[in-house]
Amino acid sequence: MAYKDFFSDKDFHFINEPENSKSNYWLNSIILKDQLQRDMFLEETNFKGIATRPVWSLMNKSIIFKNSQSDELKNAEWLEKRIVNLPSSVNSL
């Protein structure tokens, strides 16, 4: 897989399919070390015409669910600050 190979020697973690699973790799993502690195990566790739996007915001942060019950989401919030979704096509724009 091209993304997996490309990111193998980079300071990012490519999200692979779990053991005993088979992914169609429709959505490819990487995890960066922190939000600053994520934001810099997004800025540079988009400037170069590569349509990368941050992972979706957590549902409890949307207006419709702002008053809904929510437990501590420490791990989800950690990931939200670090995950970048990569284009699924070479025609990214």
ABEGO torsion letter per residue (X at the ends): XAAAAAAAABABBBBBBBBGBBBAGABBBBBBABAAAAAAAAAAAAAAGBBBBBBBBBAAABAAAAABBBBBAAAAAAAAAABBBBBABABAX
